[in-house]
Amino acid sequence: MGRELYVGNISYEASENDLWRLFSVAGTVSSIHLITDPQTGQFKGCGYVKMASIEEAKEAINSLDGALLNNRLITVSEAKPPKQREPRAVGSGRGRAGTPFGGKTGTASSGRPGTASGGKTETSAGKRPGTATRGKTGTAAAGKTGMDSRGKPGMDTRGKTGTGGRTRKGKKP
């Protein structure tokens, strides 16, 4: 058993000083760490208390598990060691190609990212701008209007418009 304890079901109104006073009854408190949401900074209702010795940690579990702190019954148990995580590659997320939203990031023939249809960013229902329904962004499909390599609108990468494969002058190749 270690000296670090997990404390759960802490009242959102409780402070580090409240925990320090409560746990000092069981022994010498070395440190207290309250868990907060990284984005909002809001207290999550749990934390870690490190005691000076293993005997004091055992005493804190025996005497304070189920104790009342700011009108809530707290739970006190031995803290489990953190799980070993595999190192993640940079950009690895939920999807393919290292993008966090599952799409392939690319550029249309205009050279601008996420512009596949006439310079407009594609969106699909429920997804972020720049992601098409198949998860590929910025790829002008054959026969679709987009931008040619010179940046002219209405042409795909082969120099054809999106009118059934006809060239600019309206003749079939």
LONU-564435 format. One record per residue (C-alpha): residue in one letter; x, y, z. Coordinates in nm, 4 decimals, decimal comma, always signed. Example, Ala and Ser with C-alpha at 12.3 -4.5 7.8 and 13.67 -1.06 7.14 Angstrom:
% residues 2
type	px	py	pz
A	+1,2300	-0,4500	+0,7800;
S	+1,3670	-0,1060	+0,7140;
% end
This chain:
% residues 173
type	px	py	pz
M	+0,0000	+0,0000	+0,0000;
G	+0,1194	+0,3496	-0,0847;
R	+0,0912	+0,6852	+0,0839;
E	-0,1334	+0,8418	-0,1814;
L	-0,5110	+0,8247	-0,1385;
Y	-0,7966	+0,8802	-0,3810;
V	-1,0820	+1,0874	-0,2421;
G	-1,4135	+1,0807	-0,4282;
N	-1,7600	+1,2358	-0,3973;
I	-1,6183	+1,5620	-0,2657;
S	-1,8618	+1,8526	-0,2476;
Y	-1,8049	+2,1131	-0,5186;
E	-1,7953	+2,3790	-0,2459;
A	-1,5070	+2,2058	-0,0611;
S	-1,1594	+2,3534	-0,0787;
E	-0,8081	+2,2191	-0,0305;
N	-0,8081	+2,3708	+0,3186;
D	-1,1216	+2,1719	+0,4087;
L	-0,9559	+1,8471	+0,2982;
W	-0,6305	+1,9421	+0,4718;
R	-0,8111	+1,9960	+0,8030;
L	-1,0084	+1,6706	+0,7697;
F	-0,7113	+1,4499	+0,6768;
S	-0,4799	+1,6032	+0,9358;
V	-0,6929	+1,4199	+1,1959;
A	-0,5488	+1,0904	+1,0612;
G	-0,1892	+1,2122	+1,0341;
T	+0,0460	+1,4478	+0,8546;
V	-0,0715	+1,5526	+0,5072;
S	+0,2101	+1,5940	+0,2529;
S	+0,0089	+1,7265	-0,0416;
I	-0,3399	+1,7602	-0,1868;
H	-0,4319	+1,7663	-0,5543;
L	-0,7904	+1,8424	-0,6584;
I	-0,8904	+1,7338	-1,0099;
T	-1,0251	+2,0082	-1,2367;
D	-1,1516	+2,0066	-1,5934;
P	-0,8627	+2,1206	-1,8159;
Q	-1,0843	+2,3309	-2,0423;
T	-1,3225	+2,4941	-1,7964;
G	-1,1173	+2,4791	-1,4758;
Q	-1,4236	+2,3481	-1,2902;
F	-1,3633	+2,1165	-0,9949;
K	-1,4566	+1,7540	-1,0782;
G	-1,5451	+1,6405	-0,7245;
C	-1,2432	+1,4174	-0,6639;
G	-0,8777	+1,4473	-0,5762;
Y	-0,5666	+1,2930	-0,4271;
V	-0,4234	+1,3291	-0,0782;
K	-0,0676	+1,2200	-0,0006;
M	+0,0033	+1,1278	+0,3585;
A	+0,3456	+1,1337	+0,5286;
S	+0,3567	+0,7581	+0,5966;
I	+0,1869	+0,4356	+0,4960;
E	+0,0484	+0,3887	+0,8487;
E	-0,1146	+0,7327	+0,8373;
A	-0,2633	+0,6515	+0,4955;
K	-0,4164	+0,3302	+0,6357;
E	-0,5543	+0,5248	+0,9324;
A	-0,7069	+0,7838	+0,6969;
I	-0,8818	+0,5114	+0,4949;
N	-1,0164	+0,3398	+0,8076;
S	-1,1362	+0,6546	+0,9795;
L	-1,2399	+0,8869	+0,6922;
D	-1,4011	+0,6584	+0,4331;
G	-1,7676	+0,7558	+0,4527;
A	-1,6985	+1,0731	+0,6521;
L	-1,9173	+1,3802	+0,6050;
L	-1,7498	+1,6804	+0,4367;
N	-1,9668	+1,9807	+0,3435;
N	-2,2864	+1,7709	+0,3588;
R	-2,1511	+1,4885	+0,1379;
L	-2,0191	+1,1461	+0,2289;
I	-1,6694	+1,1163	+0,0810;
T	-1,5001	+0,7947	-0,0279;
V	-1,1367	+0,7367	+0,0638;
S	-0,9339	+0,4556	-0,0916;
E	-0,5804	+0,3754	-0,1938;
A	-0,4853	+0,5573	-0,5137;
K	-0,4141	+0,3222	-0,8005;
P	-0,1026	+0,3874	-1,0082;
P	-0,1736	+0,5580	-1,3410;
K	-0,2141	+0,3282	-1,6393;
Q	+0,0802	+0,3112	-1,8728;
R	-0,0208	+0,4645	-2,2029;
E	+0,1407	+0,3911	-2,5325;
P	+0,3086	+0,6970	-2,6759;
R	+0,0812	+0,8499	-2,9369;
A	+0,2079	+0,9757	-3,2667;
V	+0,1692	+1,3452	-3,3309;
G	-0,1691	+1,4142	-3,4844;
S	-0,3141	+1,0718	-3,4161;
G	-0,6776	+1,1102	-3,3314;
R	-1,0016	+0,9345	-3,4006;
G	-0,9492	+0,8993	-3,7713;
R	-0,7122	+0,8276	-4,0519;
A	-0,4203	+1,0219	-4,1899;
G	-0,3364	+1,1851	-3,8599;
T	-0,6330	+1,4215	-3,8542;
P	-0,8490	+1,4400	-3,5449;
F	-1,1817	+1,4213	-3,7290;
G	-1,1187	+1,1191	-3,9464;
G	-1,0661	+1,2913	-4,2774;
K	-0,7807	+1,3283	-4,5168;
T	-0,6618	+1,6818	-4,5265;
G	-0,5535	+1,7884	-4,8688;
T	-0,5644	+2,0723	-5,1083;
A	-0,7761	+2,1212	-5,4144;
S	-0,6116	+2,2125	-5,7391;
S	-0,6254	+2,5768	-5,6298;
G	-0,3720	+2,4984	-5,3588;
R	-0,6047	+2,6081	-5,0795;
P	-0,6929	+2,3508	-4,8135;
G	-1,0540	+2,2436	-4,7938;
T	-1,1660	+2,4035	-5,1208;
A	-1,2963	+2,1348	-5,3504;
S	-1,6027	+2,2913	-5,5091;
G	-1,5529	+2,6279	-5,6633;
G	-1,3576	+2,7693	-5,3719;
K	-1,6303	+2,6924	-5,1175;
T	-1,5598	+2,4805	-4,8122;
E	-1,7522	+2,1554	-4,8138;
T	-1,9586	+2,0625	-4,5108;
S	-2,1788	+1,7710	-4,4312;
A	-2,4457	+1,7279	-4,1678;
G	-2,3029	+1,7143	-3,8182;
K	-1,9414	+1,7571	-3,9220;
R	-1,7018	+2,0450	-3,9061;
P	-1,6468	+2,2672	-4,2088;
G	-1,3973	+2,1224	-4,4509;
T	-1,4947	+1,7570	-4,4088;
A	-1,6960	+1,5839	-4,6769;
T	-1,9266	+1,2913	-4,6095;
R	-1,6595	+1,0342	-4,6898;
G	-1,4118	+1,2051	-4,4615;
K	-1,1998	+1,3455	-4,7421;
T	-1,1511	+1,7161	-4,7674;
G	-1,0167	+1,9211	-5,0486;
T	-1,0198	+1,6526	-5,3176;
A	-1,1853	+1,7516	-5,6424;
A	-1,3369	+1,4397	-5,7959;
A	-1,3253	+1,3855	-6,1712;
G	-1,6073	+1,5685	-6,3433;
K	-1,6739	+1,8024	-6,0500;
T	-1,6232	+2,1724	-6,0804;
G	-1,3413	+2,3153	-5,8792;
M	-1,0294	+2,5164	-5,9482;
D	-0,7640	+2,4311	-6,2030;
S	-0,3931	+2,4549	-6,1314;
R	-0,3915	+2,8201	-6,2450;
G	-0,6716	+2,9024	-5,9985;
K	-0,9436	+2,9484	-6,2603;
P	-1,2905	+2,8580	-6,1321;
G	-1,5153	+2,6112	-6,3090;
M	-1,2398	+2,3724	-6,4140;
D	-1,1227	+2,0485	-6,2564;
T	-0,7623	+1,9337	-6,2490;
R	-0,7851	+1,7919	-6,6036;
G	-0,9013	+2,1243	-6,7460;
K	-1,2608	+2,0089	-6,7848;
T	-1,5782	+2,1600	-6,6490;
G	-1,8341	+1,9648	-6,4541;
T	-2,0710	+1,9391	-6,7486;
G	-2,0509	+1,5721	-6,8319;
G	-1,6862	+1,5713	-6,9333;
R	-1,7109	+1,8439	-7,1981;
T	-1,4280	+2,0858	-7,2461;
R	-1,4577	+2,4633	-7,2081;
K	-1,5788	+2,5088	-7,5626;
G	-1,8495	+2,2468	-7,5135;
K	-1,6930	+1,9785	-7,7335;
K	-1,6388	+1,6206	-7,6238;
P	-1,2681	+1,5222	-7,6119;
% end
